[in-house]
Amino acid sequence: MPRAWRIIKAKHAASAFTGEGARLFGSRWSSPGTRVAFASETLSLATLEVLVHLQKSGSLAGYVVFTLDFPEELVQELDRSILPRNWRKSPVLPQVQSIGDRWVKNVLSVMLRVPSTIITHEHNFLINPAHDDFPKLIIGGPSPLDIDSRVIHGSR
């Protein structure tokens, strides 16, 4: 059974898979108002996805990690040919957000595999917490995120 990883601030652990953050603020793959949670295909990619958003003095000490085990048949693969050429651009393009919005609205699957903006050869997953198959996902955690401090603070 495949596994995905989600890293989140410990203070938000109780709502890790509600999609509330994306609903409030939007994301690369969804507009504000759309509930979506995210996970990565590896723990290292999940870490990079958090690090890219941390401030210079940020710390990962307040973060926890969840695992997500799922049957592969619950995942839809994004057809990369629908992505605009500059889909990785910041600020986020509304055309990219509309991809996730349509996916949630059309209830196509509980998970959608999308390319990572950071490492396009790797993947993240959009998770629709309102999908009927959501209870089939096996969520483990939270566990403390144990990461070498040199990742943030350099060699010491």
Residue, then its C-alpha position, 0 to 999 in steps of 0.5 A: m500500500p502506498r504511503a504519503w506524508r504530511i507535515i504541519k504545525a503541532k498546534h494545527a494537528a487536530s485539523a490536519f486533514t480538514g482542508e481548513g487552511a486551504r479554505l481560508f487562504g487558498s493554495r497553489w492548487s485551490s482558491p480560497g473557499t475550497r477545502v483541500a489537504f496536502a501530502s507528499e510522496t516522501l517525507s523529504l519532499a514534505t520537509l522541503e515543502v514546509l521549508v520553502h515557506l519558513q522564514k529565515s529564522g524559522s524552526l521545525a521544532g513545532y511541527v509534527v508528521f502524519t503518515l497516510d496509507f492508501p489504496e492506489e486506486l483512490v488516486q487520480e493522476l493529474d494530466r500534466s498537459i493541462l498545466p500552463r507553461n508557467w504553472r510554477k510561477s509565483p504568485v500562484l496563477p488562477q488557472v492552476q488553482s482552478i484545476g484543484d477547484r474543479w477536481v474537488k467540485n466534481v468529486l473525481s477522487v479522494m486524492l489527486r497526484v500533482p507534480s511538486t513545484i519544488i522538484t517537478h520529478e516528485h509528487n504531492f497529493l491533494i486530498n479531498p476531505a469531503h470525498d466519500d472515500f476519505p474514510k478509506l485513508i489510513i492516517g497515522g500520527p502525529s509524531p514529532l518531526d525529528i530533523d537535524s538542526r543543520v537543515i535550518h541553521g547550517s553546520r555547527 
